Amino acid sequence: MIVIYGLRHRLDPIKTRLSAVIHGCMMDVFGMPEDKRAQRFMPMDAEDLFAPGGRSDAYTVIEINMMAGRTEETQKALIKRLFADIETELGIAPVDVEIILKEQPPHCWGFRGMTGDEARDLTYRVEV
């Protein structure tokens, strides 16, 4: 599950493009399948989002919740790819993007009536 936060007036017009950029990076770096896009956009009003100093109104936070198993190198590759592709495709400077990877053990995930460690039919690998 990916949650994207940003100012409403900046996020709303680019949701579809940003979603495609993020998922493209997830497919290329993590090997996620095309149909495994789970994203939530949380557009916020200016009074609800306080950015650190030195950021513009394009400030965007991307939280990626995932089952543990990817290597440090793979995680770093995803972060760097996101920075690069978001800047290239959407013109948002890396200083205005924060990316947080949150890992949980598979037994902490629940989907399709089972826990993540019970799932044997995933169409992608977690250990990459």
Salt bridges, closest charged atoms under 4 A:
ASP12 OD1 - LYS15 NZ 3.19
ASP28 OD2 - ARG81 NH2 2.59
GLU34 OE2 - ARG37 NH2 3.78
ASP45 OD1 - ARG8 NE 3.11
ASP57 OD2 - HIS9 NE2 2.86
ASP57 OD1 - ARG10 NH1 2.92
GLU63 OE1 - LYS102 NZ 3.43
GLU72 OE2 - LYS76 NZ 3.46
ASP85 OD2 - ARG81 NE 2.79
GLU98 OE2 - ARG55 NH2 3.94
ASP121 OD1 - ARG112 NH2 2.42
